[in-house]
Amino acid sequence: MLIDHVTGKVVPETAHDRDLALDFTKGVLIILVIVGHLIQYILYQNEGFWDSACFKWIYMFHMPLFMAISGYLSCRALLVKSFTQAIGDRATQLLVPMLFWCSLLESLKFAVFPRSAGAADTVFQFLNEFAGTYWFVWAAFICFILAKTISISNHWSPFALFVSVILVVLAPLTFSIFPLIKYMYPFYCLGFSFAQSRDRWTSIMRSHRPFLIMSASIAAMMCFLAWRNDTYVYNNLALVQDLQSGKNVLLMFIGSAAASAVMIEVLLRCWNIGRSNRVVRFIAAKLGPSTLVLYLIQGTVFRLMDSIQYGELWGLTMRSAAAAFLGTMIVAVALAVRWTVRDIPYLSQLMLGVPPRSLR
């Protein structure tokens, strides 16, 4: 089922209802997620990657834009489904495959790196990795719960949604993945709000597109130049303690919003221009629908790399070759897993978060 944005009515969903432009955008973003981790783990080997211009550019927008798209695509579930059905469906889609891949991660680590820690420490480490390794999935799920909860009493009042954003952003929570959730929630709500008022926003963009794109581009460029280590949410924890920390958090949100606006425009233009290109269509048709399994597999791989020693004497050429090989293998394995289990009952739901194609 889908929401007709013109009439507001629920209409049946068909096999051709996927938005390939958004699938292309998601495909490019998941590639950038992998590239960002390759820069961190392979090219910089966890030292000095904060200062990489490429790393900075990717991290300004890739997760915020991903979350905005998630909010946009969640519109139907948020508007139509009951609270229990919506939460249950989203948990089955996101948490079940996450639990599978985390269990696989822990099994591999236990087999290769036996631990001498007690049972309590082992359970604590499992829970910590279950949250931290796949933090974006947790953030998407919790943002969905927050947004759906607001609908129960306020029926999607824009003011209530705005107040919830302010309260979440200013919440003084700095442990575990809560800072990341605070960072993501405004973008989730922005995507959902756009889906609710798509025609109005499209009309505004059509009338003022050059001015808006130019303004966003200038803002993104200025934020890029001002972006420092403390601007990353991983370092500032989205916590406002004084004037300087407030500036860092504000710069983070403004820079991410401006960069996301510019990049969604660029990626949609790239799709419109290159949709007949094989590479572009491969990204849209294969990578876009596989973003969840790609994210889970790359998270598993890079978490395993925390436990091994590698490449201490590698030069830049060797590190670049290793990064290209590892990135290619992650994509190949994810696509192979999806192709293998997508028609198998239970396995498709367990590993991919979707029912078999024959049941859809």
VOKOLBA-682089 format. One line per 4 residues: number of its first residue (from 0); their letters; for each residue z, y, x of C-alpha. Coordinates in nm, 4 decimals, decimal comma, always signed. Layout:
! VOKOLBA-682089
NUM> a> Z/Y/X  ...
//
This chain:
! VOKOLBA-682089
0> mlid> +0,0000/+0,0000/+0,0000  -0,0750/+0,3547/+0,1136  +0,0019/+0,7087/-0,0034  -0,3007/+0,9121/-0,1083
4> hvtg> -0,2269/+1,2499/+0,0528  -0,4427/+1,4314/-0,2019  -0,3072/+1,2849/-0,5267  +0,0296/+1,1628/-0,3971
8> kvvp> -0,0288/+0,8273/-0,5652  +0,0225/+0,4836/-0,4153  -0,3065/+0,3048/-0,3500  -0,3796/-0,0488/-0,2222
12> etah> -0,4203/-0,0968/+0,1519  -0,7241/-0,2822/+0,2843  -0,8197/-0,4227/+0,6224  -1,0197/-0,1079/+0,6937
16> drdl> -0,7367/+0,1390/+0,6330  -0,6233/+0,1571/+0,9963  -0,6735/+0,5002/+1,1429  -0,8681/+0,4235/+1,4598
20> aldf> -0,8157/+0,7765/+1,5896  -0,4394/+0,7225/+1,5817  -0,4818/+0,3721/+1,7255  -0,6783/+0,5256/+2,0132
24> tkgv> -0,4029/+0,7833/+2,0647  -0,1340/+0,5144/+2,0614  -0,3388/+0,3044/+2,3028  -0,3660/+0,5911/+2,5511
28> liil> +0,0056/+0,6680/+2,5156  +0,1131/+0,3097/+2,5873  -0,1108/+0,3142/+2,8949  +0,0709/+0,6294/+3,0062
32> vivg> +0,4073/+0,4591/+2,9472  +0,3003/+0,1829/+3,1867  +0,1551/+0,4321/+3,4357  +0,4774/+0,6331/+3,4325
36> hliq> +0,6807/+0,3229/+3,5153  +0,4332/+0,2211/+3,7846  +0,4757/+0,5633/+3,9454  +0,8517/+0,5213/+3,9369
40> yily> +0,8830/+0,1572/+4,0419  +0,5811/+0,1031/+4,2694  +0,4486/+0,4309/+4,4081  +0,7874/+0,5991/+4,4570
44> qneg> +1,0074/+0,2874/+4,4490  +1,2775/+0,4702/+4,2511  +1,3071/+0,7576/+4,5010  +1,1739/+1,1087/+4,4433
48> fwds> +0,9595/+1,0262/+4,1407  +1,1139/+1,3177/+3,9478  +0,9117/+1,5537/+4,1666  +0,5753/+1,3876/+4,0993
52> acfk> +0,3427/+1,6246/+3,9116  +0,1746/+1,3303/+3,7401  +0,5100/+1,1822/+3,6363  +0,6200/+1,5217/+3,5026
56> wiym> +0,2994/+1,5670/+3,3029  +0,3254/+1,2211/+3,1453  +0,6940/+1,2509/+3,0619  +0,6581/+1,5918/+2,9006
60> fhmp> +0,4785/+1,4464/+2,6001  +0,4172/+1,0713/+2,5946  +0,7367/+0,9559/+2,4195  +0,7770/+1,2648/+2,1950
64> lfma> +0,4172/+1,2285/+2,0751  +0,4662/+0,8548/+2,0286  +0,7725/+0,9259/+1,8145  +0,5910/+1,1892/+1,6091
68> isgy> +0,3171/+0,9348/+1,5338  +0,5851/+0,6822/+1,4400  +0,7324/+0,9301/+1,1912  +0,3868/+1,0039/+1,0549
72> lscr> +0,3053/+0,6360/+1,0040  +0,6478/+0,5675/+0,8496  +0,5803/+0,8036/+0,5606  +0,4947/+0,5292/+0,3093
76> allv> +0,8010/+0,3195/+0,3888  +1,0251/+0,6251/+0,3709  +0,8840/+0,7484/+0,0409  +0,8086/+0,4307/-0,1530
80> ksft> +1,0378/+0,1473/-0,0492  +1,3994/+0,1084/-0,1543  +1,6641/+0,1677/+0,1118  +1,7487/-0,1996/+0,1652
84> qaig> +1,3861/-0,3117/+0,1637  +1,2793/-0,0351/+0,4026  +1,5593/-0,1027/+0,6512  +1,5115/-0,4796/+0,6281
88> drat> +1,1367/-0,4569/+0,6847  +1,1785/-0,2182/+0,9764  +1,4458/-0,4377/+1,1372  +1,2180/-0,7419/+1,1070
92> qllv> +0,9304/-0,5470/+1,2556  +1,1196/-0,3931/+1,5478  +1,4479/-0,5677/+1,6209  +1,3396/-0,9314/+1,5881
96> pmlf> +1,0682/-0,9168/+1,8592  +1,2951/-0,6978/+2,0721  +1,5655/-0,9644/+2,0575  +1,3111/-1,2303/+2,1540
100> wcsl> +1,1833/-1,0451/+2,4598  +1,5332/-0,9430/+2,5675  +1,6467/-1,3059/+2,5430  +1,3474/-1,4068/+2,7526
104> lesl> +1,4360/-1,1368/+3,0060  +1,7954/-1,2570/+3,0339  +1,6860/-1,6209/+3,0605  +1,4501/-1,5368/+3,3471
108> kfav> +1,7160/-1,3328/+3,5250  +1,9712/-1,6099/+3,4824  +1,7284/-1,8725/+3,6143  +1,6152/-1,6697/+3,9162
112> fprs> +1,9326/-1,4731/+3,9874  +2,2380/-1,6862/+3,8906  +2,5455/-1,4782/+3,8116  +2,9075/-1,5385/+3,8937
116> agaa> +3,0370/-1,2876/+3,6376  +3,2570/-1,3963/+3,3494  +3,1403/-1,4501/+2,9954  +3,2614/-1,1086/+2,8780
120> dtvf> +3,0720/-0,9283/+3,1561  +2,7594/-1,1323/+3,0827  +2,7702/-1,0419/+2,7138  +2,8303/-0,6745/+2,7956
124> qfln> +2,5370/-0,6708/+3,0378  +2,3147/-0,8364/+2,7774  +2,4058/-0,5741/+2,5178  +2,3535/-0,2948/+2,7690
128> efag> +2,0072/-0,4221/+2,8608  +1,9252/-0,4914/+2,4954  +1,9779/-0,1219/+2,4276  +1,8590/+0,0377/+2,7510
132> tywf> +1,5498/-0,1669/+2,8349  +1,3873/-0,1093/+2,4969  +1,5452/+0,2234/+2,4120  +1,2374/+0,3628/+2,2376
136> vwaa> +1,2370/+0,0806/+1,9819  +1,6047/+0,1468/+1,9103  +1,5322/+0,5189/+1,8809  +1,2473/+0,4569/+1,6341
140> ficf> +1,4695/+0,2299/+1,4254  +1,7685/+0,4662/+1,4187  +1,5480/+0,7687/+1,3451  +1,4031/+0,5727/+1,0533
144> ilak> +1,7532/+0,4950/+0,9222  +1,8603/+0,8589/+0,9519  +1,5515/+0,9873/+0,7738  +1,5742/+0,7243/+0,5001
148> tisi> +1,9433/+0,8012/+0,4455  +1,8633/+1,1679/+0,3817  +1,6182/+1,0664/+0,1091  +1,8931/+0,9015/-0,0969
152> snhw> +2,0673/+1,2242/-0,1913  +1,8207/+1,5022/-0,1124  +1,4830/+1,3617/-0,2156  +1,3148/+1,4877/+0,0999
156> spfa> +1,4304/+1,8453/+0,0887  +1,2767/+2,0161/+0,3937  +1,6008/+2,2079/+0,4389  +1,8069/+1,8861/+0,4459
160> lfvs> +1,5701/+1,7360/+0,7005  +1,5946/+2,0489/+0,9170  +1,9760/+2,0491/+0,8972  +1,9826/+1,6831/+1,0001
164> vilv> +1,7706/+1,7659/+1,3059  +2,0107/+2,0432/+1,4104  +2,3156/+1,8208/+1,3620  +2,1644/+1,5314/+1,5569
168> vlap> +2,0448/+1,7507/+1,8447  +2,3823/+1,9260/+1,8797  +2,5908/+1,6086/+1,8476  +2,7978/+1,5787/+2,1712
172> ltfs> +2,7054/+1,2145/+2,2329  +2,6179/+1,1263/+2,5906  +2,6789/+0,7519/+2,6192  +2,4255/+0,4698/+2,6078
176> ifpl> +2,0904/+0,5736/+2,4527  +2,2269/+0,8426/+2,2193  +2,0826/+1,1310/+2,4275  +1,7392/+0,9720/+2,3958
180> ikym> +1,7796/+0,9416/+2,0189  +1,8798/+1,3099/+2,0020  +1,5642/+1,3928/+2,1973  +1,3352/+1,1816/+1,9776
184> ypfy> +1,4666/+1,2570/+1,6288  +1,3126/+1,6074/+1,5905  +0,9690/+1,4694/+1,6774  +1,0094/+1,1814/+1,4326
188> clgf> +1,0940/+1,4275/+1,1547  +0,8056/+1,6522/+1,2581  +0,5596/+1,3622/+1,2260  +0,6998/+1,2634/+0,8887
192> sfaq> +0,6868/+1,6234/+0,7630  +0,3244/+1,6494/+0,8699  +0,2402/+1,3312/+0,6773  +0,4128/+1,4696/+0,3669
196> srdr> +0,2215/+1,7989/+0,3806  -0,0927/+1,6825/+0,5539  -0,3349/+1,8913/+0,3471  -0,1376/+2,2119/+0,3977
200> wtsi> -0,1054/+2,1586/+0,7728  -0,4730/+2,0638/+0,7991  -0,5664/+2,3846/+0,6187  -0,3504/+2,5906/+0,8548
204> mrsh> -0,5013/+2,4195/+1,1583  -0,8535/+2,4718/+1,0292  -0,7933/+2,8432/+0,9796  -0,6041/+2,9148/+1,3018
208> rpfl> -0,7027/+2,6298/+1,5359  -0,8243/+2,8379/+1,8363  -0,5145/+3,0591/+1,8331  -0,2728/+2,7674/+1,7879
212> imsa> -0,4328/+2,5538/+2,0584  -0,4461/+2,8458/+2,3025  -0,0812/+2,9322/+2,2331  +0,0304/+2,5704/+2,2733
216> siaa> -0,1704/+2,5357/+2,5952  -0,0170/+2,8476/+2,7482  +0,3328/+2,7387/+2,6431  +0,2777/+2,3884/+2,7829
220> mmcf> +0,1511/+2,5266/+3,1139  +0,4460/+2,7636/+3,1510  +0,6927/+2,4874/+3,0660  +0,5237/+2,2552/+3,3135
224> lawr> +0,5726/+2,5124/+3,5900  +0,9363/+2,5694/+3,4894  +1,0153/+2,1974/+3,4437  +1,2759/+2,0694/+3,6890
228> ndty> +1,4786/+1,7518/+3,7369  +1,7470/+1,8768/+3,4982  +1,4860/+1,9283/+3,2266  +1,4440/+1,5523/+3,1810
232> vynn> +1,6617/+1,4100/+2,9057  +1,7694/+1,1323/+3,1445  +1,9438/+1,3976/+3,3546  +2,0559/+1,6635/+3,1068
236> lalv> +2,1546/+1,4082/+2,8366  +2,0425/+1,6609/+2,5713  +2,3890/+1,8159/+2,6007  +2,4518/+2,1902/+2,5752
240> qdlq> +2,7638/+2,2809/+2,7729  +2,6831/+2,6252/+2,9081  +2,3987/+2,8737/+2,9338  +2,2111/+2,6806/+3,2038
244> sgkn> +2,2322/+2,3449/+3,0275  +2,1240/+2,5179/+2,7055  +1,8172/+2,6556/+2,8841  +1,7336/+2,3099/+3,0211
248> vllm> +1,7574/+2,1459/+2,6785  +1,5604/+2,4240/+2,5098  +1,2890/+2,4042/+2,7772  +1,2747/+2,0274/+2,7296
252> figs> +1,2147/+2,0528/+2,3534  +0,9725/+2,3456/+2,3704  +0,7774/+2,1946/+2,6583  +0,7548/+1,8546/+2,4927
256> aaas> +0,6468/+2,0042/+2,1601  +0,3798/+2,2237/+2,3197  +0,2480/+1,9475/+2,5450  +0,2430/+1,7019/+2,2523
260> avmi> +0,0453/+1,9468/+2,0391  -0,2092/+1,9960/+2,3158  -0,2424/+1,6254/+2,3915  -0,2848/+1,5118/+2,0303
264> evll> -0,5675/+1,7633/+1,9995  -0,7237/+1,6444/+2,3256  -0,6958/+1,2751/+2,2367  -0,8344/+1,3189/+1,8863
268> rcwn> -1,1260/+1,5162/+2,0303  -1,1831/+1,2408/+2,2864  -1,1967/+0,9873/+2,0028  -1,4423/+1,1973/+1,8015
272> igrs> -1,6696/+1,2411/+2,1014  -1,6439/+0,8941/+2,2560  -1,5852/+0,6620/+1,9610  -1,9076/+0,4748/+2,0371
276> nrvv> -1,8033/+0,4115/+2,3978  -1,6902/+0,0546/+2,4719  -1,3808/+0,1564/+2,6636  -1,2727/+0,4009/+2,3936
280> rfia> -1,3237/+0,1406/+2,1208  -1,1384/-0,1208/+2,3262  -0,8382/+0,1099/+2,3530  -0,8471/+0,1781/+1,9773
284> aklg> -0,9151/-0,1775/+1,8611  -0,7069/-0,3752/+2,1117  -0,4383/-0,1585/+2,2679  -0,3551/+0,0645/+1,9697
288> pstl> -0,2458/-0,2229/+1,7420  -0,0624/-0,3894/+2,0349  +0,1654/-0,1036/+2,1358  +0,4889/-0,2803/+2,0355
292> vlyl> +0,4231/-0,5987/+2,2326  +0,2870/-0,3942/+2,5240  +0,6023/-0,1831/+2,5274  +0,8315/-0,4869/+2,5104
296> iqgt> +0,6475/-0,6781/+2,7831  +0,6268/-0,3834/+3,0217  +0,9970/-0,3142/+2,9618  +1,0778/-0,6761/+3,0457
300> vfrl> +0,8670/-0,6662/+3,3632  +1,0092/-0,3413/+3,4970  +1,3672/-0,4436/+3,4182  +1,3096/-0,7607/+3,6209
304> mdsi> +1,1916/-0,5429/+3,9093  +1,5377/-0,3844/+3,9203  +1,6693/-0,7200/+4,0456  +1,4262/-0,7848/+4,3313
308> qyge> +1,3434/-0,6311/+4,6663  +0,9783/-0,5519/+4,7260  +0,7389/-0,3291/+4,9148  +0,9818/-0,1727/+5,1626
312> lwgl> +0,7098/-0,1562/+5,4306  +0,4127/-0,0940/+5,2017  +0,1887/+0,2026/+5,2692  +0,0409/+0,4233/+4,9982
316> tmrs> -0,2775/+0,2157/+4,9771  -0,0846/-0,1078/+4,9318  +0,1462/+0,0484/+4,6722  -0,1503/+0,1869/+4,4794
320> aaaa> -0,3226/-0,1513/+4,4809  -0,0031/-0,3248/+4,3693  +0,0436/-0,0718/+4,0883  -0,3139/-0,1198/+3,9659
324> flgt> -0,2782/-0,4990/+3,9761  +0,0586/-0,5036/+3,7986  -0,0569/-0,2620/+3,5283  -0,3689/-0,4684/+3,4653
328> miva> -0,1645/-0,7889/+3,4448  +0,0806/-0,6371/+3,1954  -0,2050/-0,5371/+2,9656  -0,3813/-0,8718/+3,0087
332> vala> -0,0664/-1,0741/+2,9356  +0,0201/-0,8645/+2,6303  -0,3296/-0,9019/+2,4846  -0,3290/-1,2738/+2,5596
336> vrwt> +0,0064/-1,3162/+2,3843  -0,1155/-1,1223/+2,0827  -0,4403/-1,3187/+2,0614  -0,2558/-1,6504/+2,0976
340> vrdi> +0,0214/-1,6081/+1,8405  -0,1182/-1,3583/+1,5887  -0,2208/-1,6373/+1,3462  +0,0834/-1,8604/+1,3970
344> pyls> +0,3579/-1,8356/+1,1310  +0,7020/-1,7371/+1,2610  +0,5773/-1,6884/+1,6185  +0,3710/-1,3882/+1,5150
348> qlml> +0,6758/-1,2322/+1,3502  +0,9085/-1,3345/+1,6315  +0,6984/-1,2133/+1,9252  +0,4798/-0,9388/+1,7775
352> gvpp> +0,6830/-0,8082/+1,4852  +0,4015/-0,8704/+1,2343  +0,3237/-1,1558/+0,9934  +0,0202/-1,3751/+1,0694
356> rslr> -0,3138/-1,2226/+0,9777  -0,3667/-1,4915/+0,7164  -0,0616/-1,3596/+0,5259  -0,1534/-0,9901/+0,5442
//
